[in-house]
Amino acid sequence: MAEKRDPVTHRTPSQTREHRREYQQTPEQREINRRRKALRYKAEKAGLVKRNDGKDVSHKKAIVNGGGDSLKNVTVQPAAKNRGHGMTDGKKPNKGR
């Protein structure tokens, strides 16, 4: 019997495990995650966000595009607004239409 795909990521459980092992655990991705967590910690200390408040600390200019890790390059958004870019009502947009 085939594995059931996740309705959000469209990956099977074995694909999800492989993604974690092969991509998320690479040194580059671990460093990006560390920087993201450090910036969230700075924002908590500055009083911009609190733990478990449902907010995301997002970069105005992405780090890969030259944005820095200072609080000047940060905006606080609800998690639902910051995630799933290009999606409306949880559905993928129709390409070419």
Protein Blocks (a to p, Z undefined) as FASTA:
>chain_A
ZZdddfklopafklmmmmmmmmmmpmklmmmmmmmmmmmmmmmmnopacehklpacddfb
dfklopafbfklgccddfklmgoghiaehiacdehZZ
